[in-house]
């Protein structure tokens, strides 16, 4: 009987409270429900991702041009394919493209389109360093960093009845947004994830995992006399913190591979670096790529997530991954990065003049080529 009375009383209280809740929150709940019905998260299939990456890569090639040297492309492609085969998405149609510019840069477009500049190759000293840079960019693709950022973007909202398939206007809007994001780089969480997983991937493929860190130290030396932050120096986290985390990952994960292959590197790559002050530049955002100022709408959530997992010693903005133009996002947040970083002032690396020929260089890499390449280098 007492239980029945208690239940009855609870029901009476709920009945009395219901009108108050409906009166106070009904309109707000209705608005939220209506908005949820109107808009949904963008659904991007693997096929969509491939198309998107192809379109973004076309813009990147139009901006910087492509080195028209099949031998260089085959060598870089072989290193890239060794890494891609050991990645979490080995079945993507991976493409490795050498851009014709003195600027030091690396760019990952969705779907497996990895770009590295002639300027970056001129500073790399061995194959393990190339593996470190390519591994970082590969992890941006395998973790779908650009795709997920688009899905979360406030700039892209899709109606409940819309789909990407056959919707040219929507697809072009996605290409615009993805191009901005690729050129602007990623937030702190994505960049540190790409660092951590990129060197682990390089080590898994047999390369010394300290290659990325060694390359970054070369960049630090290159920029030590710059009055403005250039390229990698414009990135966040700060370079010293990034290097510390790379060293800690090698130790924690016991990454023990030792292959560097400096001799093989020297036989295939002979570019000479151009000092930062001597690089010819073009206005930011010109020559076929979107650009502007501000930051992307994904950085704040990404940075909060990373800080919760690994609080920085000193509060600062975060993000990294190549040397790209700033995003067109309108929100004022931490300084944007471009792959490995964008600067607030003139960035000769990012705004470097490119070549005039955007035509892709297609080289055939067979399973036999890959096996022979690995055997020659002593790679597992």
C-alpha positions as CSV (number, residue, x, y, z in Angstrom):
1,X,0.0,0.0,0.0
2,X,2.8,2.4,0.9
3,X,4.5,1.6,-2.4
4,X,1.2,2.4,-4.3
5,X,0.9,5.7,-2.5
6,X,4.5,6.6,-3.3
7,X,4.0,5.8,-7.0
8,X,0.8,7.8,-7.1
9,X,2.4,10.8,-5.5
10,X,5.3,10.6,-7.9
11,X,2.9,10.5,-10.9
12,X,1.0,13.5,-9.5
13,X,4.2,15.5,-9.1
14,X,5.3,14.7,-12.7
15,X,1.9,15.6,-14.0
16,X,2.1,19.0,-12.3
17,X,5.6,19.6,-13.5
18,X,5.0,18.7,-17.1
19,X,3.0,21.9,-18.0
20,X,5.7,24.0,-16.4
21,X,8.5,22.3,-18.4
22,X,6.4,22.6,-21.6
23,X,5.7,26.2,-20.9
24,X,9.3,27.2,-20.1
25,X,11.2,25.0,-22.5
26,X,8.8,23.9,-25.2
27,X,9.6,26.7,-27.6
28,X,13.3,26.2,-27.2
29,X,13.1,22.4,-27.6
30,X,10.9,22.9,-30.7
31,X,13.4,25.2,-32.3
32,X,16.3,22.7,-31.7
33,X,14.2,19.9,-33.1
34,X,13.3,21.9,-36.2
35,X,16.9,22.8,-36.8
36,X,18.0,19.2,-36.4
37,X,15.4,18.2,-39.0
38,X,16.6,20.9,-41.4
39,X,20.3,20.2,-41.2
40,X,22.4,17.1,-40.6
41,X,26.1,16.2,-40.6
42,X,27.7,16.0,-44.0
43,X,28.0,12.4,-45.2
44,X,31.2,11.9,-47.2
45,X,31.9,8.4,-48.6
46,X,35.3,7.1,-49.6
47,X,34.4,7.8,-53.2
48,X,33.5,11.3,-52.3
49,X,36.8,11.7,-50.4
50,X,38.7,10.5,-53.5
51,X,36.9,13.0,-55.7
52,X,37.4,15.8,-53.2
53,X,41.2,15.1,-52.9
54,X,41.6,15.0,-56.6
55,X,40.0,18.4,-57.0
56,X,42.0,19.9,-54.1
57,X,45.2,18.5,-55.5
58,X,44.4,20.1,-58.9
59,X,44.3,23.5,-57.1
60,X,47.6,22.8,-55.3
61,X,49.3,21.8,-58.5
62,X,47.9,24.9,-60.2
63,X,49.3,27.1,-57.5
64,X,52.8,25.6,-57.2
65,X,53.4,23.7,-60.4
66,X,54.8,20.2,-60.6
67,X,58.4,19.1,-61.1
68,X,58.5,17.4,-64.5
69,X,61.0,14.8,-63.5
70,X,59.8,11.2,-63.6
71,X,62.9,9.8,-61.8
72,X,62.3,12.1,-58.8
73,X,58.7,11.3,-58.7
74,X,59.3,7.6,-58.8
75,X,61.8,7.7,-56.0
76,X,59.6,9.8,-53.7
77,X,56.7,7.6,-54.7
78,X,58.5,4.5,-53.8
79,X,59.3,5.8,-50.3
80,X,55.7,7.0,-50.0
81,X,54.3,3.6,-51.1
82,X,56.4,1.7,-48.6
83,X,54.9,3.9,-45.9
84,X,51.3,3.7,-47.3
85,X,51.4,-0.1,-47.4
86,X,52.2,-0.1,-43.7
87,X,49.4,2.4,-42.9
88,X,45.9,1.8,-41.7
89,X,44.5,2.6,-45.2
90,X,46.8,0.7,-47.6
91,X,44.1,0.2,-50.3
92,X,43.8,3.9,-51.1
93,X,45.2,4.9,-54.5
94,X,48.1,6.9,-53.0
95,X,49.7,9.6,-55.1
96,X,52.9,11.4,-54.2
97,X,53.5,14.7,-56.0
98,X,56.6,16.9,-56.0
99,X,55.7,20.6,-56.3
100,X,57.9,22.9,-58.3
101,X,58.7,25.6,-55.7
102,X,61.6,26.7,-53.5
103,X,59.2,27.1,-50.6
104,X,59.6,24.4,-47.9
105,X,56.2,22.7,-47.7
106,X,54.2,19.5,-47.5
107,X,50.4,19.2,-48.1
108,X,48.0,16.3,-47.6
109,X,44.8,16.4,-49.5
110,X,42.0,13.9,-48.8
111,X,41.9,10.5,-50.5
112,X,45.6,9.9,-50.6
113,X,47.1,12.9,-52.4
114,X,50.4,13.8,-50.7
115,X,52.4,16.8,-51.9
116,X,56.0,17.8,-51.0
117,X,57.9,20.7,-52.5
118,X,61.3,20.8,-54.2
119,X,62.3,23.2,-51.5
120,X,61.6,20.6,-48.8
121,X,63.5,17.9,-50.6
122,X,66.5,20.3,-50.9
123,X,66.7,20.4,-47.0
124,X,66.1,16.7,-46.3
125,X,69.4,14.8,-45.8
126,X,68.4,11.2,-45.9
127,X,65.5,8.8,-46.7
128,X,64.4,8.5,-43.1
129,X,63.8,12.2,-43.0
130,X,61.6,12.0,-46.1
131,X,59.8,9.1,-44.5
132,X,59.1,11.2,-41.4
133,X,57.6,14.1,-43.4
134,X,55.6,11.8,-45.6
135,X,54.5,9.7,-42.7
136,X,53.1,12.8,-41.0
137,X,51.1,13.8,-44.1
138,X,49.9,10.2,-44.6
139,X,48.4,10.2,-41.1
140,X,46.4,13.3,-41.9
141,X,44.8,11.3,-44.6
142,X,44.4,8.0,-42.8
143,X,42.7,9.8,-39.9
144,X,40.5,11.7,-42.3
145,X,41.4,15.0,-40.6
146,X,40.1,17.2,-43.5
147,X,37.0,15.1,-43.9
148,X,36.1,15.3,-40.2
149,X,36.8,19.0,-40.1
150,X,34.4,19.6,-43.0
151,X,31.7,17.5,-41.3
152,X,32.0,19.7,-38.2
153,X,32.4,22.9,-40.1
154,X,29.8,25.7,-39.4
155,X,30.5,26.9,-43.0
156,X,29.0,23.8,-44.5
157,X,25.5,22.8,-43.6
158,X,23.5,20.3,-45.7
159,X,19.7,20.1,-45.9
160,X,18.0,17.0,-44.7
161,X,17.0,16.2,-48.3
162,X,20.3,17.0,-49.9
163,X,23.1,14.6,-50.8
164,X,26.6,15.1,-52.2
165,X,26.0,12.7,-55.1
166,X,25.2,14.6,-58.3
167,X,25.1,18.0,-56.4
168,X,27.7,20.0,-58.3
169,X,27.1,23.2,-56.4
170,X,27.5,21.5,-53.1
171,X,30.6,19.6,-54.2
172,X,32.3,22.8,-55.4
173,X,31.5,24.4,-52.1
174,X,33.2,21.4,-50.4
175,X,36.3,21.7,-52.7
176,X,36.5,25.4,-51.7
177,X,36.3,24.6,-48.0
178,X,38.7,21.6,-48.2
179,X,41.2,23.7,-50.1
180,X,41.1,26.3,-47.4
181,X,41.6,23.7,-44.7
182,X,44.4,21.9,-46.4
183,X,46.2,25.2,-46.9
184,X,45.5,26.4,-43.4
185,X,46.6,23.2,-41.6
186,X,45.0,21.5,-38.7
187,X,44.4,22.1,-35.0
188,X,46.8,21.0,-32.2
189,X,45.2,17.6,-31.6
190,X,45.4,16.6,-35.3
191,X,48.9,17.8,-35.7
192,X,50.3,16.1,-32.6
193,X,48.4,12.9,-33.6
194,X,50.0,13.1,-37.1
195,X,53.5,13.6,-35.5
196,X,53.0,10.7,-33.1
197,X,51.5,8.3,-35.6
198,X,53.7,9.5,-38.5
199,X,57.0,8.6,-36.8
200,X,55.5,5.3,-35.6
201,X,54.5,4.5,-39.2
202,X,58.0,5.4,-40.4
203,X,59.5,3.1,-37.8
204,X,57.1,0.3,-38.7
205,X,58.3,0.6,-42.3
206,X,61.9,0.2,-41.1
207,X,63.0,3.9,-41.1
208,X,64.8,5.6,-38.1
209,X,61.9,7.4,-36.3
210,X,64.0,10.5,-35.5
211,X,63.9,11.6,-39.2
212,X,61.1,14.1,-38.7
213,X,62.7,15.7,-35.7
214,X,66.0,16.0,-37.5
215,X,64.3,17.7,-40.4
216,X,62.5,20.1,-38.0
217,X,65.8,21.0,-36.4
218,X,67.2,21.9,-39.9
219,X,64.2,24.2,-40.3
220,X,64.9,25.9,-37.0
221,X,68.5,26.6,-38.1
222,X,67.2,27.9,-41.5
223,X,65.0,30.4,-39.8
224,X,67.1,31.5,-36.9
225,X,67.8,34.9,-38.4
226,X,64.3,35.6,-39.8
227,X,62.6,38.7,-38.4
228,X,59.2,37.2,-39.1
229,X,58.1,33.7,-38.4
230,X,58.6,31.6,-41.5
231,X,57.0,28.3,-42.3
232,X,57.7,25.8,-39.5
233,X,58.5,28.6,-37.1
234,X,54.9,29.9,-37.5
235,X,53.4,26.7,-36.4
236,X,51.9,25.9,-33.0
237,X,52.7,24.0,-30.8
238,X,56.1,25.9,-30.5
239,X,58.9,24.0,-32.2
240,X,60.7,23.1,-29.0
241,X,57.6,21.5,-27.5
242,X,57.0,19.6,-30.7
243,X,60.5,18.2,-30.7
244,X,60.2,17.3,-27.1
245,X,57.0,15.3,-27.8
246,X,58.6,13.5,-30.7
247,X,61.6,12.4,-28.6
248,X,59.2,11.3,-25.8
249,X,57.1,9.2,-28.3
250,X,60.2,7.5,-29.6
251,X,61.2,6.6,-26.1
252,X,57.7,5.6,-24.8
253,X,56.8,3.5,-27.8
254,X,60.3,2.0,-28.0
255,X,60.6,2.8,-31.7
256,X,64.0,1.2,-32.5
257,X,64.3,1.2,-36.3
258,X,67.6,2.5,-37.5
259,X,67.6,2.7,-41.3
260,X,68.4,6.2,-42.7
261,X,69.8,5.6,-46.2
262,X,71.7,8.8,-46.8
263,X,73.6,7.4,-49.7
264,X,70.6,6.3,-51.6
265,X,69.0,9.7,-51.0
266,X,72.1,11.5,-52.4
267,X,71.9,9.3,-55.6
268,X,68.3,10.4,-56.3
269,X,67.9,13.9,-55.0
270,X,70.3,16.8,-55.7
271,X,68.3,19.9,-55.2
272,X,70.1,22.8,-53.4
273,X,68.2,24.9,-50.9
274,X,67.4,28.6,-51.6
275,X,67.8,30.9,-48.5
276,X,64.5,32.2,-47.2
277,X,65.4,35.8,-48.1
278,X,66.1,34.8,-51.7
279,X,62.8,33.1,-52.4
280,X,60.6,34.8,-54.9
281,X,57.0,35.1,-53.7
282,X,53.5,35.8,-55.0
283,X,50.6,37.4,-53.1
284,X,49.0,35.1,-50.6
285,X,45.9,33.3,-52.1
286,X,46.8,34.0,-55.7
287,X,47.5,31.7,-58.6
288,X,44.5,29.5,-58.1
289,X,44.3,28.8,-54.4
290,X,41.8,30.3,-52.0
291,X,43.4,32.2,-49.1
292,X,42.8,35.0,-46.6
293,X,43.1,35.7,-43.0
294,X,41.5,34.3,-39.8
295,X,41.4,30.7,-38.7
296,X,39.3,27.6,-39.2
297,X,36.3,26.8,-37.1
298,X,37.8,23.5,-35.9
299,X,40.8,24.8,-34.0
300,X,39.2,25.6,-30.7
301,X,37.5,22.2,-30.1
302,X,40.6,20.4,-31.3
303,X,42.9,22.4,-29.0
304,X,40.7,21.9,-26.0
305,X,40.6,18.1,-26.6
306,X,44.4,17.9,-26.9
307,X,45.0,20.1,-23.9
308,X,42.7,17.9,-21.8
309,X,44.8,14.9,-22.8
310,X,48.2,16.6,-22.6
311,X,48.1,20.1,-21.0
312,X,50.9,22.4,-22.4
313,X,53.4,23.9,-20.0
314,X,52.6,27.3,-21.2
315,X,49.3,28.5,-22.6
316,X,49.5,29.3,-26.4
317,X,47.8,28.6,-29.7
318,X,48.3,25.2,-31.4
319,X,48.3,23.5,-34.8
320,X,50.8,22.3,-37.4
321,X,51.6,20.2,-40.6
322,X,53.2,22.0,-43.7
323,X,53.6,25.7,-44.7
324,X,50.3,26.8,-45.9
325,X,48.2,29.8,-46.6
326,X,45.8,31.0,-43.9
327,X,42.2,29.8,-43.8
328,X,39.1,31.8,-44.7
329,X,37.3,31.0,-41.5
330,X,36.0,34.2,-39.9
331,X,36.4,33.4,-36.3
332,X,39.3,35.0,-34.4
333,X,41.2,32.3,-32.6
334,X,44.8,31.1,-32.3
335,X,47.3,31.7,-35.1
336,X,46.7,29.4,-38.1
337,X,49.2,26.8,-39.3
338,X,49.9,25.6,-42.7
339,X,50.9,22.0,-42.6
340,X,54.0,22.8,-40.6
341,X,52.7,26.3,-40.1
342,X,51.6,29.7,-41.4
343,X,52.9,33.1,-40.2
344,X,51.1,36.2,-39.2
345,X,53.5,38.3,-41.4
346,X,55.1,37.6,-44.7
347,X,55.9,34.0,-45.1
348,X,58.2,33.4,-48.0
349,X,57.9,29.6,-47.6
350,X,54.2,29.6,-47.9
351,X,53.9,32.3,-50.5
352,X,56.8,31.1,-52.6
353,X,56.5,31.4,-56.4
354,X,55.7,28.1,-58.1
355,X,56.4,26.6,-61.5
356,X,54.2,27.1,-64.5
357,X,53.4,23.4,-65.4
358,X,50.7,21.8,-63.2
359,X,50.6,18.6,-65.2
360,X,50.8,15.5,-63.1
361,X,53.8,13.2,-63.6
362,X,52.5,9.7,-63.9
363,X,55.0,6.9,-63.0
364,X,54.3,3.2,-62.8
365,X,55.4,1.5,-59.5
366,X,54.8,-2.2,-59.6
367,X,54.8,-4.7,-56.8
368,X,58.2,-5.9,-58.1
369,X,59.6,-2.4,-58.0
370,X,58.5,-1.9,-54.4
371,X,59.9,-5.3,-53.3
372,X,63.3,-4.5,-55.0
373,X,63.4,-1.1,-53.4
374,X,62.8,-2.5,-50.0
375,X,65.3,-5.2,-50.4
376,X,68.0,-2.8,-51.6
377,X,67.4,-0.6,-48.6
378,X,67.2,-3.4,-46.1
379,X,63.6,-2.5,-45.2
380,X,61.4,-5.2,-43.7
